[in-house]
Amino acid sequence: MAAIIHPLLALLASLTRQELAQQVTYLKAENAILRSKLPDRITLSNQERRRLIRHGRKLGPRIKELISIVSYSTFRRWIRTMEDRPAKRSKSKTEIRPGRPRIDQSISDTIIRIRKETGWGYTKIVQAMRRLGHRISRQTVKNVLVEAGLGPDPSDHPDTWSDFLKRHAATMWQCDFASKRKWTIRGMVDLYFLVFIHVETRRIWISPCTANPTAEWTTQQARNFDMHLQDEGLSCEILQHDQDSKYVDAFDEVFRSTGCRIKKTPARSPNLQAFVERVIQTLKHEVLNAFCVVSEKHLDHILRISQEWYNRRRGHTGRDHLPPVCDEGEPTVVNLSQHKAVCQTELGGHLKSYRAAA
Protein backbone atom coordinates (compact mmCIF):
# COMPACT_ATOMS: atom_id res chain seq x y z
CA MET A 1 0.00 0.00 0.00
CA ALA A 2 2.79 2.42 0.92
CA ALA A 3 4.51 1.59 -2.38
CA ILE A 4 1.44 2.97 -4.18
CA ILE A 5 0.66 6.07 -1.93
CA HIS A 6 4.18 7.51 -1.82
CA PRO A 7 4.57 7.76 -5.61
CA LEU A 8 1.13 9.40 -5.85
CA LEU A 9 2.03 12.00 -3.21
CA ALA A 10 5.35 12.67 -4.92
CA LEU A 11 3.54 13.12 -8.23
CA LEU A 12 1.06 15.60 -6.69
CA ALA A 13 3.86 17.54 -5.02
CA SER A 14 5.82 17.71 -8.26
CA LEU A 15 2.74 18.97 -10.13
CA THR A 16 2.18 21.69 -7.48
CA ARG A 17 5.81 22.79 -7.71
CA GLN A 18 5.67 22.85 -11.48
CA GLU A 19 2.51 24.99 -11.40
CA LEU A 20 4.07 27.40 -8.93
CA ALA A 21 7.24 27.55 -11.03
CA GLN A 22 5.18 28.38 -14.10
CA GLN A 23 3.33 31.13 -12.20
CA VAL A 24 6.63 32.57 -10.96
CA THR A 25 8.08 32.46 -14.47
CA TYR A 26 5.06 34.32 -15.84
CA LEU A 27 5.19 36.93 -13.09
CA LYS A 28 8.91 37.51 -13.70
CA ALA A 29 8.29 38.01 -17.42
CA GLU A 30 5.42 40.39 -16.74
CA ASN A 31 7.47 42.25 -14.13
CA ALA A 32 10.33 42.66 -16.62
CA ILE A 33 7.96 44.15 -19.21
CA LEU A 34 6.45 46.55 -16.71
CA ARG A 35 9.91 47.48 -15.42
CA SER A 36 11.03 48.36 -18.95
CA LYS A 37 8.23 50.92 -19.17
CA LEU A 38 9.32 52.72 -16.00
CA PRO A 39 12.19 55.20 -15.47
CA ASP A 40 15.66 53.90 -14.71
CA ARG A 41 15.48 55.01 -11.10
CA ILE A 42 12.44 54.67 -8.84
CA THR A 43 12.37 56.49 -5.52
CA LEU A 44 10.79 54.56 -2.66
CA SER A 45 9.49 55.84 0.63
CA ASN A 46 10.57 54.36 3.96
CA GLN A 47 7.23 52.60 4.29
CA GLU A 48 7.66 50.96 0.87
CA ARG A 49 11.20 49.85 1.73
CA ARG A 50 10.03 48.24 4.95
CA ARG A 51 7.31 46.43 3.04
CA LEU A 52 9.79 44.93 0.56
CA ILE A 53 12.15 43.92 3.38
CA ARG A 54 9.34 42.24 5.32
CA HIS A 55 8.44 39.98 2.38
CA GLY A 56 11.88 39.58 0.80
CA ARG A 57 14.22 38.80 3.68
CA LYS A 58 12.50 35.43 4.19
CA LEU A 59 13.64 34.31 0.71
CA GLY A 60 17.31 34.78 1.50
CA PRO A 61 19.67 34.58 -1.54
CA ARG A 62 16.78 33.43 -3.73
CA ILE A 63 15.62 37.05 -3.85
CA LYS A 64 18.28 37.61 -6.54
CA GLU A 65 16.10 35.79 -9.06
CA LEU A 66 13.08 38.00 -8.32
CA ILE A 67 14.24 41.44 -7.34
CA SER A 68 14.19 44.03 -10.12
CA ILE A 69 13.16 47.35 -8.64
CA VAL A 70 16.60 47.76 -7.00
CA SER A 71 19.84 45.79 -7.03
CA TYR A 72 20.47 42.92 -4.62
CA SER A 73 23.27 44.81 -2.91
CA THR A 74 20.95 47.74 -2.25
CA PHE A 75 18.37 45.40 -0.81
CA ARG A 76 21.00 43.89 1.54
CA ARG A 77 22.05 47.40 2.61
CA TRP A 78 18.44 48.18 3.55
CA ILE A 79 18.38 45.05 5.76
CA ARG A 80 21.70 45.96 7.47
CA THR A 81 20.50 49.51 8.11
CA MET A 82 17.33 48.22 9.73
CA GLU A 83 19.22 45.67 11.86
CA ASP A 84 21.77 48.25 13.04
CA ARG A 85 19.12 50.85 13.99
CA PRO A 86 18.48 50.96 17.76
CA ALA A 87 15.07 49.85 18.88
CA LYS A 88 12.63 52.70 19.35
CA ARG A 89 11.06 53.04 22.71
CA SER A 90 7.32 53.33 22.68
CA LYS A 91 6.00 56.82 23.13
CA SER A 92 2.83 57.79 24.79
CA LYS A 93 0.20 59.80 22.96
CA THR A 94 1.19 62.98 24.73
CA GLU A 95 4.87 62.51 23.80
CA ILE A 96 4.10 62.18 20.09
CA ARG A 97 2.66 65.69 19.88
CA PRO A 98 5.35 68.36 20.15
CA GLY A 99 4.77 71.85 21.52
CA ARG A 100 2.05 73.14 23.79
CA PRO A 101 -1.23 71.28 24.21
CA ARG A 102 -4.23 72.55 22.28
CA ILE A 103 -6.51 75.01 24.03
CA ASP A 104 -9.98 74.01 25.09
CA GLN A 105 -12.58 73.92 22.32
CA SER A 106 -14.91 76.21 24.26
CA ILE A 107 -12.21 78.90 24.36
CA SER A 108 -11.66 78.57 20.61
CA ASP A 109 -15.40 78.86 19.96
CA THR A 110 -15.60 81.98 22.14
CA ILE A 111 -12.67 83.62 20.32
CA ILE A 112 -14.28 82.94 16.95
CA ARG A 113 -17.63 84.23 18.17
CA ILE A 114 -16.13 87.50 19.45
CA ARG A 115 -14.33 88.00 16.14
CA LYS A 116 -17.48 87.45 14.06
CA GLU A 117 -19.69 89.62 16.24
CA THR A 118 -17.30 92.56 16.71
CA GLY A 119 -14.57 92.30 14.08
CA TRP A 120 -12.01 93.11 16.83
CA GLY A 121 -8.30 92.60 16.37
CA TYR A 122 -6.12 90.14 18.29
CA THR A 123 -5.30 92.43 21.20
CA LYS A 124 -8.90 93.43 21.94
CA ILE A 125 -9.94 89.77 21.86
CA VAL A 126 -7.17 88.97 24.36
CA GLN A 127 -8.53 91.72 26.60
CA ALA A 128 -12.08 90.40 26.30
CA MET A 129 -10.95 86.88 27.20
CA ARG A 130 -8.97 88.24 30.15
CA ARG A 131 -12.13 89.84 31.51
CA LEU A 132 -13.69 86.39 31.27
CA GLY A 133 -10.86 85.01 33.42
CA HIS A 134 -8.82 83.30 30.69
CA ARG A 135 -5.15 84.14 30.23
CA ILE A 136 -4.31 83.56 26.58
CA SER A 137 -1.63 85.09 24.38
CA ARG A 138 -2.10 87.18 21.28
CA GLN A 139 -0.43 84.43 19.23
CA THR A 140 -3.00 81.92 20.49
CA VAL A 141 -5.81 84.16 19.31
CA LYS A 142 -4.12 84.54 15.94
CA ASN A 143 -3.64 80.77 15.56
CA VAL A 144 -7.31 80.08 16.36
CA LEU A 145 -8.60 82.72 13.93
CA VAL A 146 -6.25 81.74 11.10
CA GLU A 147 -7.22 78.08 11.51
CA ALA A 148 -10.89 79.13 11.32
CA GLY A 149 -10.25 81.15 8.15
CA LEU A 150 -10.67 84.50 9.94
CA GLY A 151 -7.16 85.84 9.48
CA PRO A 152 -6.28 89.51 9.12
CA ASP A 153 -7.91 91.34 6.23
CA PRO A 154 -7.01 94.95 5.28
CA SER A 155 -10.65 95.68 4.48
CA ASP A 156 -11.93 94.01 7.64
CA HIS A 157 -12.68 96.64 10.27
CA PRO A 158 -15.36 96.62 12.96
CA ASP A 159 -16.44 100.18 12.10
CA THR A 160 -16.93 100.51 8.37
CA TRP A 161 -17.67 103.76 6.58
CA SER A 162 -21.18 102.53 5.82
CA ASP A 163 -21.84 101.90 9.53
CA PHE A 164 -20.51 105.36 10.39
CA LEU A 165 -22.89 107.00 7.93
CA LYS A 166 -25.88 105.04 9.23
CA ARG A 167 -25.18 106.13 12.81
CA HIS A 168 -24.79 109.81 11.96
CA ALA A 169 -27.05 110.16 8.91
CA ALA A 170 -29.75 112.05 10.82
CA THR A 171 -27.37 114.86 11.85
CA MET A 172 -24.70 114.68 9.16
CA TRP A 173 -24.28 117.04 6.19
CA GLN A 174 -21.81 116.95 3.33
CA CYS A 175 -20.69 119.94 1.28
CA ASP A 176 -18.63 120.46 -1.83
CA PHE A 177 -17.85 123.11 -4.43
CA ALA A 178 -19.41 122.95 -7.88
CA SER A 179 -18.95 125.19 -10.91
CA LYS A 180 -20.74 126.28 -14.05
CA ARG A 181 -19.19 128.25 -16.91
CA LYS A 182 -20.56 131.70 -17.77
CA TRP A 183 -20.47 133.09 -21.30
CA THR A 184 -18.86 136.55 -21.53
CA ILE A 185 -17.46 138.77 -24.26
CA ARG A 186 -13.94 137.89 -23.13
CA GLY A 187 -14.58 134.19 -23.05
CA MET A 188 -15.71 131.57 -20.55
CA VAL A 189 -15.61 132.32 -16.82
CA ASP A 190 -16.15 129.72 -14.07
CA LEU A 191 -18.83 130.50 -11.49
CA TYR A 192 -18.53 128.62 -8.19
CA PHE A 193 -21.23 127.70 -5.68
CA LEU A 194 -21.49 125.49 -2.60
CA VAL A 195 -23.84 122.51 -2.34
CA PHE A 196 -24.88 121.06 1.05
CA ILE A 197 -26.81 117.79 1.39
CA HIS A 198 -28.39 116.11 4.41
CA VAL A 199 -27.27 112.46 4.31
CA GLU A 200 -30.46 110.95 5.75
CA THR A 201 -33.17 112.86 3.87
CA ARG A 202 -31.11 113.94 0.79
CA ARG A 203 -32.31 117.49 1.38
CA ILE A 204 -30.01 120.08 -0.23
CA TRP A 205 -29.10 123.75 0.14
CA ILE A 206 -27.28 125.67 -2.63
CA SER A 207 -25.41 128.91 -2.06
CA PRO A 208 -25.37 131.89 -4.43
CA CYS A 209 -22.61 131.77 -7.02
CA THR A 210 -19.44 133.82 -7.41
CA ALA A 211 -16.58 134.08 -9.86
CA ASN A 212 -14.08 134.66 -7.05
CA PRO A 213 -14.58 132.31 -4.08
CA THR A 214 -12.50 134.22 -1.53
CA ALA A 215 -12.19 133.38 2.16
CA GLU A 216 -14.72 136.10 3.02
CA TRP A 217 -17.26 134.77 0.50
CA THR A 218 -16.82 131.17 1.72
CA THR A 219 -17.23 132.20 5.36
CA GLN A 220 -20.36 134.19 4.52
CA GLN A 221 -21.90 131.13 2.85
CA ALA A 222 -21.24 129.17 6.03
CA ARG A 223 -23.18 131.81 7.98
CA ASN A 224 -26.00 131.73 5.42
CA PHE A 225 -26.25 127.96 5.69
CA ASP A 226 -26.27 128.13 9.49
CA MET A 227 -29.16 130.63 9.35
CA HIS A 228 -30.98 128.28 6.95
CA LEU A 229 -30.63 125.46 9.49
CA GLN A 230 -32.07 127.65 12.23
CA ASP A 231 -34.99 128.82 10.09
CA GLU A 232 -35.88 125.26 9.07
CA GLY A 233 -35.25 123.77 12.52
CA LEU A 234 -32.62 121.36 11.16
CA SER A 235 -29.70 119.86 13.05
CA CYS A 236 -26.07 119.65 11.92
CA GLU A 237 -23.75 117.85 14.32
CA ILE A 238 -21.21 116.71 11.70
CA LEU A 239 -20.18 118.54 8.55
CA GLN A 240 -18.01 116.65 6.11
CA HIS A 241 -15.94 118.22 3.36
CA ASP A 242 -12.73 117.52 1.48
CA GLN A 243 -9.26 119.11 1.71
CA ASP A 244 -10.00 122.00 -0.68
CA SER A 245 -8.00 125.10 0.25
CA LYS A 246 -11.13 127.24 -0.17
CA TYR A 247 -12.39 125.82 3.13
CA VAL A 248 -10.58 128.33 5.33
CA ASP A 249 -10.37 128.16 9.12
CA ALA A 250 -13.04 130.86 9.44
CA PHE A 251 -15.44 128.62 7.47
CA ASP A 252 -14.94 125.72 9.89
CA GLU A 253 -15.10 128.01 12.91
CA VAL A 254 -18.64 129.09 12.01
CA PHE A 255 -19.80 125.50 12.50
CA ARG A 256 -17.57 124.70 15.48
CA SER A 257 -19.09 127.66 17.33
CA THR A 258 -22.47 125.90 17.15
CA GLY A 259 -21.09 122.60 18.49
CA CYS A 260 -20.75 120.99 15.05
CA ARG A 261 -17.78 118.74 14.32
CA ILE A 262 -15.84 119.08 11.07
CA LYS A 263 -14.83 115.82 9.40
CA LYS A 264 -12.34 116.18 6.57
CA THR A 265 -11.98 113.37 4.08
CA PRO A 266 -8.54 112.16 2.96
CA ALA A 267 -7.07 113.50 -0.25
CA ARG A 268 -8.26 111.93 -3.51
CA SER A 269 -11.18 110.12 -1.85
CA PRO A 270 -14.30 111.24 -3.75
CA ASN A 271 -16.14 108.04 -2.80
CA LEU A 272 -16.29 109.27 0.81
CA GLN A 273 -18.22 112.27 -0.49
CA ALA A 274 -20.55 110.11 -2.55
CA PHE A 275 -23.81 111.83 -1.56
CA VAL A 276 -22.79 115.37 -2.40
CA GLU A 277 -20.85 114.25 -5.48
CA ARG A 278 -23.99 112.52 -6.74
CA VAL A 279 -26.25 115.52 -6.21
CA ILE A 280 -23.79 117.76 -8.06
CA GLN A 281 -23.82 115.28 -10.95
CA THR A 282 -27.64 115.33 -10.91
CA LEU A 283 -27.76 119.14 -11.00
CA LYS A 284 -25.34 119.25 -13.92
CA HIS A 285 -26.87 116.46 -16.01
CA GLU A 286 -30.54 117.20 -15.36
CA VAL A 287 -30.49 120.99 -15.11
CA LEU A 288 -27.33 123.03 -15.71
CA ASN A 289 -26.14 121.32 -18.90
CA ALA A 290 -29.34 122.49 -20.61
CA PHE A 291 -28.58 126.19 -20.09
CA CYS A 292 -26.01 128.72 -21.29
CA VAL A 293 -25.41 130.96 -18.29
CA VAL A 294 -24.77 134.64 -19.11
CA SER A 295 -24.63 136.20 -15.64
CA GLU A 296 -24.40 135.44 -11.96
CA LYS A 297 -28.04 136.42 -11.42
CA HIS A 298 -29.02 134.03 -14.19
CA LEU A 299 -27.23 131.13 -12.50
CA ASP A 300 -28.58 132.06 -9.04
CA HIS A 301 -32.12 131.94 -10.43
CA ILE A 302 -31.53 128.50 -11.95
CA LEU A 303 -29.99 127.22 -8.71
CA ARG A 304 -32.91 128.48 -6.56
CA ILE A 305 -35.45 126.76 -8.79
CA SER A 306 -33.28 123.62 -8.90
CA GLN A 307 -33.05 123.50 -5.11
CA GLU A 308 -36.81 123.77 -4.70
CA TRP A 309 -37.42 121.18 -7.41
CA TYR A 310 -34.84 118.78 -5.99
CA ASN A 311 -36.17 119.02 -2.42
CA ARG A 312 -39.92 118.93 -3.09
CA ARG A 313 -40.61 117.38 -6.49
CA ARG A 314 -37.78 115.06 -7.54
CA GLY A 315 -38.07 111.48 -6.27
CA HIS A 316 -35.13 109.53 -4.84
CA THR A 317 -34.54 105.80 -4.64
CA GLY A 318 -33.15 106.16 -1.11
CA ARG A 319 -36.40 107.87 -0.09
CA ASP A 320 -38.71 105.17 -1.50
CA HIS A 321 -39.04 107.25 -4.69
CA LEU A 322 -40.38 110.26 -2.79
CA PRO A 323 -38.87 113.78 -2.57
CA PRO A 324 -36.61 114.68 0.39
CA VAL A 325 -39.23 117.12 1.73
CA CYS A 326 -42.69 115.57 1.81
CA ASP A 327 -45.55 114.91 4.20
CA GLU A 328 -45.13 112.15 6.75
CA GLY A 329 -46.45 108.72 5.83
CA GLU A 330 -47.63 107.39 2.51
CA PRO A 331 -48.84 109.94 -0.05
CA THR A 332 -52.57 110.19 -0.62
CA VAL A 333 -53.81 107.92 -3.38
CA VAL A 334 -55.18 110.00 -6.24
CA ASN A 335 -58.13 108.57 -8.12
CA LEU A 336 -56.95 109.27 -11.67
CA SER A 337 -60.37 108.51 -13.09
CA GLN A 338 -61.85 111.48 -11.23
CA HIS A 339 -58.86 113.82 -10.86
CA LYS A 340 -56.70 114.79 -13.77
CA ALA A 341 -52.89 114.74 -13.35
CA VAL A 342 -51.40 118.15 -14.05
CA CYS A 343 -47.85 118.59 -15.39
CA GLN A 344 -46.02 121.37 -13.58
CA THR A 345 -43.17 122.88 -15.61
CA GLU A 346 -40.29 125.07 -14.48
CA LEU A 347 -37.28 126.78 -16.04
CA GLY A 348 -39.00 127.23 -19.39
CA GLY A 349 -40.48 123.74 -19.42
CA HIS A 350 -37.15 121.96 -18.79
CA LEU A 351 -38.14 120.60 -15.37
CA LYS A 352 -41.42 118.68 -15.19
CA SER A 353 -43.35 117.18 -12.30
CA TYR A 354 -46.90 115.91 -11.86
CA ARG A 355 -49.60 116.58 -9.28
CA ALA A 356 -53.32 116.10 -8.98
CA ALA A 357 -55.50 118.92 -10.28
CA ALA A 358 -57.26 120.95 -7.57
Rosetta blueprint (number, residue, H / E / L):
1 M L
2 A H
3 A H
4 I H
5 I H
6 H H
7 P H
8 L H
9 L H
10 A H
11 L H
12 L H
13 A H
14 S H
15 L H
16 T H
17 R H
18 Q H
19 E H
20 L H
21 A H
22 Q H
23 Q H
24 V H
25 T H
26 Y H
27 L H
28 K H
29 A H
30 E H
31 N H
32 A H
33 I H
34 L H
35 R H
36 S H
37 K H
38 L L
39 P L
40 D L
41 R L
42 I L
43 T L
44 L L
45 S L
46 N H
47 Q H
48 E H
49 R H
50 R H
51 R H
52 L H
53 I H
54 R H
55 H H
56 G H
57 R H
58 K H
59 L H
60 G H
61 P H
62 R H
63 I H
64 K H
65 E H
66 L L
67 I L
68 S L
69 I L
70 V L
71 S L
72 Y H
73 S H
74 T H
75 F H
76 R H
77 R H
78 W H
79 I H
80 R H
81 T H
82 M H
83 E H
84 D H
85 R L
86 P L
87 A L
88 K L
89 R L
90 S L
91 K L
92 S L
93 K H
94 T H
95 E H
96 I H
97 R L
98 P L
99 G L
100 R L
101 P L
102 R L
103 I L
104 D L
105 Q H
106 S H
107 I H
108 S H
109 D H
110 T H
111 I H
112 I H
113 R H
114 I H
115 R H
116 K H
117 E H
118 T H
119 G L
120 W L
121 G L
122 Y H
123 T H
124 K H
125 I H
126 V H
127 Q H
128 A H
129 M H
130 R H
131 R H
132 L L
133 G L
134 H L
135 R L
136 I L
137 S L
138 R H
139 Q H
140 T H
141 V H
142 K H
143 N H
144 V H
145 L H
146 V H
147 E H
148 A L
149 G L
150 L L
151 G L
152 P L
153 D L
154 P L
155 S L
156 D L
157 H L
158 P L
159 D L
160 T L
161 W H
162 S H
163 D H
164 F H
165 L H
166 K H
167 R H
168 H H
169 A H
170 A H
171 T H
172 M E
173 W E
174 Q E
175 C E
176 D E
177 F E
178 A E
179 S E
180 K E
181 R E
182 K E
183 W E
184 T E
185 I L
186 R L
187 G E
188 M E
189 V E
190 D E
191 L E
192 Y E
193 F E
194 L E
195 V E
196 F E
197 I E
198 H E
199 V L
200 E L
201 T L
202 R L
203 R L
204 I E
205 W E
206 I E
207 S L
208 P L
209 C L
210 T E
211 A L
212 N L
213 P L
214 T L
215 A H
216 E H
217 W H
218 T H
219 T H
220 Q H
221 Q H
222 A H
223 R H
224 N H
225 F H
226 D H
227 M H
228 H H
229 L H
230 Q H
231 D H
232 E H
233 G L
234 L L
235 S L
236 C L
237 E L
238 I E
239 L E
240 Q E
241 H E
242 D L
243 Q L
244 D L
245 S L
246 K L
247 Y L
248 V L
249 D H
250 A H
251 F H
252 D H
253 E H
254 V H
255 F H
256 R H
257 S L
258 T L
259 G L
260 C L
261 R E
262 I E
263 K E
264 K E
265 T L
266 P L
267 A L
268 R L
269 S L
270 P H
271 N H
272 L H
273 Q H
274 A H
275 F H
276 V H
277 E H
278 R H
279 V H
280 I H
281 Q H
282 T H
283 L H
284 K H
285 H H
286 E H
287 V L
288 L H
289 N H
290 A H
291 F L
292 C L
293 V E
294 V L
295 S L
296 E H
297 K H
298 H H
299 L H
300 D H
301 H H
302 I H
303 L H
304 R H
305 I H
306 S H
307 Q H
308 E H
309 W H
310 Y H
311 N H
312 R H
313 R L
314 R L
315 G L
316 H E
317 T H
318 G H
319 R H
320 D L
321 H L
322 L E
323 P L
324 P L
325 V L
326 C L
327 D L
328 E L
329 G L
330 E L
331 P L
332 T L
333 V L
334 V L
335 N L
336 L L
337 S L
338 Q L
339 H L
340 K L
341 A E
342 V E
343 C E
344 Q E
345 T E
346 E E
347 L L
348 G L
349 G L
350 H L
351 L E
352 K E
353 S E
354 Y E
355 R E
356 A E
357 A L
358 A L
